Amino acid sequence: MKNDNEPNTRPELKLNDPNNLILIDGSGYIFRAFYGLPPMTNPEGIPVNAVFGFTKMLLKLIDDLKPMYAAVILMLQEKLLEMKFMKIIKEIDPTHQRI
């Protein structure tokens, strides 16, 4: 739980800033969409709630924040990929802190 006296360490996102990059946890979005929505199937009986929810959340995020760049990251081997991405991000911005 966040203490109200702690300063906000999140960077301020400026709309339409050419430096905006949003990294989206695709695996987390899919999990939330699959379990957060009622069961939905297509005419063949294949579950589609994860695809529907993922797409709706992704489009809303992009519409709300209007980033110049966005990337969806799907974590297959979570720790390995996280370490690789953090190394790349630190090379680009040595002052970056994980939020």
N, C-alpha and C positions, 0 to 999 in steps of 0.2 A: 504494500500500500504506500502511495506517495505522500510524503510529508509536505504540507502546504508551504513550509518555510524554505524548501529546497528550490534553488533557481531552476528554471526551465533550460535544459541542455539541448533541446531540439533546435536544429537550425531552422530559420524562418524560410518558408518556401515562397518565392516571389512568382506570381503568375506570369507565364510566357517568358521567363528568364531563360536565355539560351544555355545556361549551365545546369538547368534542372534535369536530374536523372532520378527516376524512381525504380527501385529494385523490388519486385513483387514476389513474395513467397508463394509460388504456384502450388506447391504441395499442400500448404496450409489452407489456401483458398479452396482447393478441390475437396479437402477433408471437411471444411466448414460447409461447403455447398452440398456435399453428399449427405451429411448427417443433420444439417440445419434446415433442410427443406423436406416437405412431405414426399413420399415416393411418387415419382413421375416416370412414365414409360412412353416410348414411341409406339406406333401401331404394331410393331413386331414384338413388343414386350420387353425391349431392351431399356434398362434404366437410363434416364437422361437428366435426372435432377442435378447431378454434379456438373455436367456440361452447361446446363441452363444457369445454375447459380453462379458458377465460375465466370461465365461470360457477363452476366448482369453486374457482378461485383467489380470486375475488371473495367467495364465500360463506365460505371459510376465513378470509380476512382480516377480514371483518366479525365472524365468530364468535369469532376470537381476540382482537381488539382492542375489540370492542363499542363502537364510536363512536356518539355521538348523531346525527351527521350524516356522510354520505359522498357524494362526487360523483365520477363517472367522467368524465374529460376525454379526449376523442378529438382528437388533434392533426392537423389537416388542413393548416394552414399554421403549422407548429411555432413558428417564431420570433415571428410576429405574435401568436398566441394566448398564448404564454408571456409576452410583454411586457405584454399586456392583463391577464392574471391576476396577474402580479407587481405591477402598478400597483394593482389592486383590493386585493390582500392587504396591500400597504404602507399603503394608506389605512386598512384595518381595524386593522392592527398594525404600526406604524412600526418596531418592534424586530425584526420577522421576518427571519430569515436562511434562505436556501435551504439545504436539507440534501441 
